[in-house]
Amino acid sequence: MWVLYIVLAPTIVLQAAWLIRKKMYRDTAVFAAVSLSGFGLWASIASGRPIILNALIGRIIDAAISLLSG
């Protein structure tokens, strides 16, 4: 688990800093959004509590349907 934080977190930060230094702000935003969401998913898997996306998406759809049916 700690290896994930020790290796992946500085890699993400250094890459984002390099993109900002090159004034690629849109690329930085896209990179940060994708990297941090992936980091969150891998961190949950490494900690033994994986997020099951199908169940999460199903809950969102059920909530939307209940809001629409009123």
N, C-alpha and C positions, 0 to 999 in steps of 0.2 A: 504494500500500500504506500509506504513512504517513498519507494522508488518512483512511483507514479508522480508524486508531488515534486521530488527532487529533480527528476529528468524533464518531465513534461511542462511544468509551470514556467521554469526559466526559458525553455525553448519558445513557448508562446509569447512571453514578455519580450524576449530579444528580437523575435521576428516582427512583432508589432512595433517595437521601437525602430527597427530598420525601415519598415514601411513608412512610419511617420517622418523619419529623417529624409527619406526620398520624396516626401510630400505627396504620398499616395494615400490620401485620407479616405477615399471610398473603399479602396482595397483593404485598408486597415480596418474599417468598420465591418466589412464582409468577413475578413479573416477572424476578427475578434468574435463575431457572433457565432460563426461555425465552430471555431476552436473551443470557445467556452462552453457551448452546448455539448460538444463531444466530450470535453473534459468532465463535465457534470455527469454524463451518462457512464463514462468509464469509472469515475470515482464511485458512483453508486454500485457498479458491478464489483469493483475491487473491495468495497466494504461489505459485500455480501447481501446487499439489498437492491437488486436490479429493478429498474423501472420497466414495467411491462407496457410497452407503447400501445398495444392493441386495446388493453383494458382502459388505459387513459383516454385514448381517442373515443372509445365506446361511451365512456362517461360524458365526454364533451358533447357527443352527438345526442345522447339521451337528454341532456340538459337543454340543448338547443331545441329539440323536438317538443319538450314539455313547455318551453317558453312560447313556441310558435302555436301550439294547440290551445294555449290559454286556459 
